[in-house]
Amino acid sequence: MEATIGKSGVLIADFEAVCRKVTFMGAYEASMVELFPTRSRYSGVAFCHNLAFALFAGSTPMLLEWFCSLGRVMAPAYLMAFCAILLLLSTCGWEGRYQDELSHIPVE
């Protein structure tokens, strides 16, 4: 007898994946906005976002494949733990900018 997931199983899996993605991306976007003052927010977020993806999106799979080929199969877990600790430490000094007054910014 062959086990099948069915349409409801696929929908539940898709919903769970979307919830994880939305949770991560919501925190990511909110933290990126908090990093920059309003006047330079658009350029700052775009520059940081594109630089991070250019550096890490291409090199991380090759680096992890190399570590795994050397027998270090826990390397992906260690990388994620390292990044999480680094992010936690870097967010300790952030100031909330969501209540900054916007009336003093000139409209161009």
C-alpha positions as CSV (number, residue, x, y, z in Angstrom):
1,M,0.0,0.0,0.0
2,E,1.4,3.3,-1.0
3,A,1.1,6.3,1.3
4,T,-0.1,9.6,-0.3
5,I,-0.2,13.0,1.3
6,G,-3.2,14.3,-0.6
7,K,-4.2,17.9,-1.2
8,S,-4.9,18.8,2.4
9,G,-1.4,17.6,3.5
10,V,0.2,19.7,0.8
11,L,-1.9,22.7,1.9
12,I,-0.9,22.3,5.5
13,A,2.8,22.0,4.6
14,D,2.6,25.1,2.3
15,F,0.8,27.0,5.1
16,E,3.5,26.1,7.6
17,A,6.3,27.1,5.2
18,V,4.6,30.4,4.5
19,C,4.2,31.1,8.2
20,R,7.9,30.5,8.8
21,K,8.9,32.7,5.9
22,V,6.5,35.6,7.0
23,T,7.8,35.5,10.6
24,F,11.4,35.7,9.5
25,M,10.9,38.3,6.8
26,G,8.7,40.5,9.0
27,A,11.5,40.7,11.6
28,Y,14.1,41.2,8.9
29,E,12.3,44.1,7.3
30,A,11.4,45.8,10.5
31,S,15.0,45.6,11.8
32,M,16.3,47.0,8.5
33,V,14.0,50.0,8.7
34,E,15.1,50.7,12.3
35,L,18.8,50.9,11.3
36,F,18.5,54.0,9.2
37,P,17.2,57.5,9.7
38,T,14.2,58.4,7.5
39,R,16.1,60.6,5.1
40,S,18.5,57.9,4.0
41,R,16.4,54.8,4.7
42,Y,15.7,53.8,1.1
43,S,19.3,53.9,0.0
44,G,20.6,52.3,3.2
45,V,18.2,49.4,3.2
46,A,18.8,48.8,-0.5
47,F,22.6,48.9,-0.2
48,C,22.7,46.6,2.9
49,H,20.2,44.2,1.5
50,N,21.9,43.8,-1.9
51,L,25.4,43.6,-0.4
52,A,24.4,40.9,2.1
53,F,22.7,38.8,-0.6
54,A,25.6,39.2,-3.0
55,L,28.2,38.1,-0.5
56,F,26.4,35.3,1.3
57,A,23.8,33.9,-1.1
58,G,26.4,32.7,-3.5
59,S,29.2,31.7,-1.2
60,T,27.3,30.0,1.6
61,P,26.2,26.8,-0.3
62,M,29.8,26.3,-1.7
63,L,31.3,26.8,1.7
64,L,28.9,24.4,3.4
65,E,29.4,21.8,0.7
66,W,33.1,22.0,1.2
67,F,32.8,21.6,5.0
68,C,30.5,18.6,4.5
69,S,32.9,17.0,2.1
70,L,35.6,17.2,4.8
71,G,33.3,15.3,7.1
72,R,32.0,18.2,9.1
73,V,28.3,17.5,8.6
74,M,27.3,19.8,11.5
75,A,28.8,22.8,9.7
76,P,25.3,24.1,8.6
77,A,24.0,24.0,12.2
78,Y,27.1,25.7,13.5
79,L,26.9,28.5,10.9
80,M,23.2,29.1,11.7
81,A,24.0,29.2,15.5
82,F,26.9,31.6,14.9
83,C,24.8,33.9,12.8
84,A,22.0,33.9,15.4
85,I,24.4,34.8,18.2
86,L,26.0,37.5,16.0
87,L,22.6,39.0,15.2
88,L,21.6,38.9,18.9
89,L,24.7,40.7,20.0
90,S,24.5,43.3,17.2
91,T,20.9,44.2,18.0
92,C,21.6,45.1,21.7
93,G,22.5,48.8,20.8
94,W,19.7,49.5,18.3
95,E,17.6,52.6,18.9
96,G,13.9,52.5,18.0
97,R,13.3,55.0,15.2
98,Y,9.7,54.3,14.5
99,Q,8.5,57.2,16.6
100,D,10.8,59.8,15.0
101,E,9.1,63.0,14.0
102,L,8.8,63.3,10.2
103,S,7.6,66.9,9.9
104,H,11.1,68.3,9.9
105,I,12.1,66.4,6.7
106,P,11.8,68.7,3.7
107,V,9.7,67.4,0.8
108,E,11.6,67.5,-2.5
